[in-house]
Amino acid sequence: MSAKSVPTPRIMIMRAIFSILLLSTLFSVQVVHAGLDEGIAAVEADDIEKALVELQPLAMAGQVQAMTWLGKVYAEGMDDPVKAFSWFLKAAQKGDAEAQTRLGESYAEGMGVEQDEEQALFWFEKAARQGDDEAQLALGTHQEEVLADNAAALVWYERSAEQGNSDAQYRLGLLLLGEPGVPRQSIRAWVFLSLAAEDGVDEASEARDVLELGMRQAELVQAKQQLHEWKKITSLIDDDLVVAHGAVIGHVSAAGQAGNTLCICGIKACRQPIFASIAT
């Protein structure tokens, strides 16, 4: 029977050091999350002083979300666009999509930095390709209003609208009424205008009501069914799984099986398979 090996003092010391480092790392992560959560809560409660106390150390230590939130504190709570721009830039360079969108807005409006349309579009596109719905809306608006490219605007509006952005839903609905470069699709237009209207966009409600006057009864029935299906399916899906970089929500069959490549009521051609995790 062989003797049981006993760890040498050096191995025991190394194990102790590793355990201490691991516990220290876990504790640091918990502290960061706690501080970030408290900072965000302070922002939402309009407690600017507490928000600065919680967020500033984290941001200075390189925590990306803290940088973005600190930028929002300076932009909205302290009316200091220069400092806001500085923090948005730091977070945007580290890949934070919301910061990239806010940075794009800063360049577009000349807030805290000299107005620069090219830089605004650069950052909007970075954020949009990460799935930020506000950046997608901004790109769509630029394509429609500045470049008069309705077909390109349609793509970005769709991606934003599919994530529930009511302004994008409204603009998409209007394009689908048959603007130059976009074939008229009354049923889809009615669906998106209805979604925007239900989210409080008054102009969308007015546009939908006018559209209804020219729709056949069969079209209106189909449009209402599509709206119903949209709501039913989106209610089954966690918000984080609704859209991934502009991919549409997949269709879930009546049997609750996921994996086919149909979209909600055919509103849009799918570009990706749906997530297996949305099966019920």
Sequence and secondary structure as in RCSB ss.txt:
>XXXX:A:sequence
MSAKSVPTPRIMIMRAIFSILLLSTLFSVQVVHAGLDEGIAAVEADDIEKALVELQPLAMAGQVQAMTWLGKVYA
EGMDDPVKAFSWFLKAAQKGDAEAQTRLGESYAEGMGVEQDEEQALFWFEKAARQGDDEAQLALGTHQEEVLADN
AAALVWYERSAEQGNSDAQYRLGLLLLGEPGVPRQSIRAWVFLSLAAEDGVDEASEARDVLELGMRQAELVQAKQ
QLHEWKKITSLIDDDLVVAHGAVIGHVSAAGQAGNTLCICGIKACRQPIFASIAT
>XXXX:A:secstr
        HHHHHHHHHHHHHHHHHHHHHHHHHHHHHHHHHHHHTT HHHHHHHHHHHHHTT HHHHHHHHHIII
IIS  HHHHHHHHHHHHHTT HHHHHHHHHHHHHTSSS   HHHHHHHHHHHHHTT HHHHHHHHHHHHHTS  H
HHHHHHHHHHHTTT HHHHHHHHHHTTT TTS   HHHHHHHHHHHHHTT HHHHHHHHHHHHTS HHHHHHHHH
HHHHHHHHHTTS GGGS BTTB  B   TT       BGGGSS  SS   GGG  
